[in-house]
Amino acid sequence: MAKPVVEMPILDEKQERKQISLQEVLESIKNVADDIGQISELTSEEKLLTTQFFVALFKLMQPLTTAIQVSVSVLPAETGAITQAFVDPTGHLSLTHKDGRMEIKNLQEEKNRELMMAVVSDILPKFKSLTSAQKRKVENRIKFLTTLTKELQKISEAFSVVVSSTQK
């Protein structure tokens, strides 16, 4: 990943050079130190939240599916020419490149956070479809079992009457 480049204007001899006071330099350094401290705290919080997210995703996804397809159009250009992508409940992204090469990326790793955001945004609506489909399956089984159970109960009651009358 390329590091950000800060462009500084080039001053030629005809331009005045602005003198920065020592106080301004010290204040700037203090601000940088504050930012670094906040970045450290935020990074720790992000790591914890990412871990918790994937633990929850694993618990929810595991009974429904082993993987969810990711739209290759949401993947950043630096992932390369991808033909297929799937994410599993543990947070691993399987990529198939156009040349047939396979690659696995751990979305929990800090270097893959932006990729994780793109993937999660893509799979959440698909995950909702999975849960809706699972709900429909259970509802259909309940409907089937309810009808079947009622009929079996009627037959069982009738059979009990026949059995008890023959035992007298």
C-alpha positions in Angstrom: 0.0 0.0 0.0 1.5 3.3 -1.0 2.2 5.8 1.7 0.5 9.2 1.4 2.8 11.9 -0.1 2.7 15.4 1.2 3.6 17.9 -1.5 5.5 21.0 -0.4 5.6 24.1 -2.6 9.1 24.7 -4.0 10.1 28.3 -3.3 12.5 30.0 -5.6 14.9 32.7 -4.6 12.4 35.5 -5.5 9.8 34.2 -3.1 9.9 35.2 0.6 10.4 32.4 3.0 8.1 32.6 5.9 9.8 32.1 9.2 7.9 29.8 11.6 8.4 30.6 15.2 9.6 28.0 17.7 6.3 28.2 19.5 4.4 27.3 16.3 6.7 24.3 15.7 6.3 23.1 19.3 2.5 23.5 19.0 2.5 21.6 15.8 4.5 18.7 17.3 2.2 18.6 20.3 -0.8 18.3 17.9 1.0 15.5 16.1 1.6 13.7 19.4 -2.1 14.1 20.3 -3.2 12.7 17.0 -0.8 9.7 17.3 -2.2 9.0 20.8 -5.8 9.1 19.4 -4.8 6.9 16.4 -3.4 4.3 18.8 -6.6 4.3 20.9 -8.8 4.1 17.9 -6.8 1.3 16.4 -7.1 -0.7 19.5 -10.9 -0.1 19.6 -11.1 -1.0 15.9 -9.2 -4.3 16.4 -11.6 -5.3 19.3 -14.7 -4.4 17.3 -13.4 -6.3 14.3 -12.8 -9.4 16.4 -16.3 -9.1 18.0 -17.9 -8.6 14.6 -16.3 -11.8 13.1 -17.2 -13.8 16.2 -20.8 -12.7 15.8 -20.8 -13.3 12.0 -19.4 -16.8 12.6 -22.2 -17.7 15.0 -24.9 -16.4 12.7 -23.5 -17.6 9.4 -22.3 -21.1 10.4 -25.7 -22.7 10.5 -26.8 -21.0 7.3 -23.9 -21.3 4.8 -20.2 -22.0 4.5 -19.6 -18.9 2.4 -21.3 -15.9 0.8 -20.4 -14.7 -2.7 -19.0 -11.2 -2.9 -19.6 -9.0 -5.9 -16.3 -8.5 -7.6 -17.4 -5.0 -8.6 -17.1 -3.8 -5.0 -13.4 -5.0 -4.6 -10.8 -2.3 -4.9 -8.7 -2.2 -8.0 -5.5 -3.3 -6.1 -7.0 -6.7 -5.5 -6.4 -7.4 -9.2 -8.5 -9.0 -11.9 -10.9 -11.1 -9.9 -13.5 -13.5 -11.4 -15.0 -14.8 -8.1 -14.9 -13.9 -4.5 -16.4 -15.5 -1.4 -16.2 -14.7 2.3 -16.4 -17.4 4.9 -17.7 -17.1 8.5 -14.2 -16.7 9.9 -13.5 -13.6 7.9 -11.4 -15.1 5.1 -11.9 -13.8 1.6 -11.3 -16.3 -1.1 -10.3 -14.6 -4.4 -10.1 -16.3 -7.8 -8.0 -14.3 -10.2 -8.6 -14.3 -14.0 -5.4 -16.3 -14.5 -6.9 -19.0 -12.3 -4.7 -18.2 -9.3 -6.4 -18.5 -5.9 -5.7 -16.1 -3.0 -7.0 -15.9 0.6 -7.1 -12.6 2.5 -7.8 -12.4 6.2 -10.2 -9.6 6.6 -9.4 -9.4 10.3 -5.9 -8.1 9.6 -5.4 -4.4 10.0 -3.9 -4.1 6.5 -7.2 -5.4 5.0 -9.6 -3.1 6.9 -10.7 -1.1 3.8 -11.3 -4.3 1.9 -13.3 -5.7 4.9 -15.5 -2.6 4.8 -16.3 -3.1 1.1 -16.9 -6.8 1.5 -19.2 -6.4 4.6 -21.2 -3.7 2.9 -21.8 -6.1 0.0 -22.6 -9.3 2.0 -25.0 -7.9 4.6 -28.0 -7.6 2.2 -27.1 -11.1 1.0 -26.9 -12.3 4.5 -30.4 -10.9 5.1 -31.6 -13.0 2.1 -30.1 -16.1 3.7 -31.9 -15.5 7.0 -35.2 -14.9 5.2 -34.8 -18.1 3.2 -34.0 -20.0 6.3 -37.1 -18.6 8.1 -39.3 -19.6 5.1 -37.8 -23.2 5.3 -38.7 -23.5 8.9 -42.1 -22.0 8.4 -42.8 -24.5 5.6 -41.7 -27.4 7.8 -43.9 -26.2 10.6 -46.9 -25.9 8.3 -46.2 -29.4 6.9 -45.7 -30.9 10.4 -48.8 -29.2 11.8 -51.0 -30.6 9.1 -49.5 -34.0 9.3 -49.6 -34.1 13.1 -53.3 -33.2 13.2 -54.1 -36.0 10.8 -52.0 -38.5 12.7 -53.7 -37.4 16.0 -57.1 -38.0 14.5 -56.1 -41.4 13.2 -54.5 -42.2 16.6 -57.7 -41.3 18.5 -59.8 -43.3 16.2 -57.5 -46.2 16.5 -57.5 -45.9 20.3 -61.3 -46.2 20.3 -61.2 -49.3 18.1 -58.5 -50.9 20.2 -60.2 -50.2 23.5 -63.6 -51.5 22.2 -62.0 -54.7 21.0 -60.3 -55.3 24.4 -63.7 -55.3 26.3 
